[in-house]
């Protein structure tokens, strides 16, 4: 498997989960402004931290994001070298 294909596969598998984490993180920026109730805030925090679902999925998502970034940088640098 090429680096580009590996990067694409990992990104496609984890993108829905990373998108959910990003969206809940953006919404949580207003948690101290009383935009939503305490119950909603607790629910969003649980979603954002992946307390709902698998226990260690947040760590897996963090590692996947690091892997996606590193492989993306490698692909970009490889492309610059060939020019």
N, C-alpha and C positions, 0 to 999 in steps of 0.2 A: 504494500500500500504506500503510495506516495505521501509526502508531507502535506501537500495541498488537499488530497482526498481525506487524509486523517483529520486535518483541521476542519474541513467542511462537515464530516460525519459527526465529530464531537459537537460542533456548533449547532448542527441541526437537531441533535438529540437533546441538548440541554437548553436550547433557546426558549422554549415555552416556560420552563422553570425560572430561568434568569429574567425573563420578561415579567413574570408575576412578582418576583422579588424586587425588581426595579419599580414597578407600579406601586406596590405597597410602600416602598421606601419613599417615593415621592409624596404619596398621600400622608404618610406619617410626619412629613416636615411640618405639617400644621397641627400636630397633636396637642400643642400647648395653647392654641388659639381658640379652643372650644368650638371648632367647626363641626365636630361630631361627638356623639356620646361616649362615655367611658367604656361602655360595653363594646361599641364599635372599635374604639382605640385598642382595647385588649384583644379583640378578634384580629385586627390588622397586625398587631405586634406578633401574635401567634402565627399568622400566615407568613409574615416577613422573616421571622426567625425559624420557620419550618418546625414549630412545635406541634403543628397538626400534620399528621402523615408520618413519614419515617423519621426516626429520631436523629439520625446523622446526615440527613439529606442536605442540610445547609453547608456542612463541611465539604460534601461531595460537589456541591454547586460552586463553592469557592475554589476548589481545586480545578474543576472543569474550566472555570473562567480564567484562571491563571494559565492553564494549558492552552486555551484558545488564544490568549494574548501572546504567549511565548511563540507558539507555532505561527501566528500571524506575523510577528516581527521577523521570524526566520524566513518566511516566504517573501516578505518585503525586501529584506536584505539580500536574499538570493537573487531576486529580480534586478536589484540595482547593480550587483556584481556583473551580471551578464550584459548590461548595457555598455 
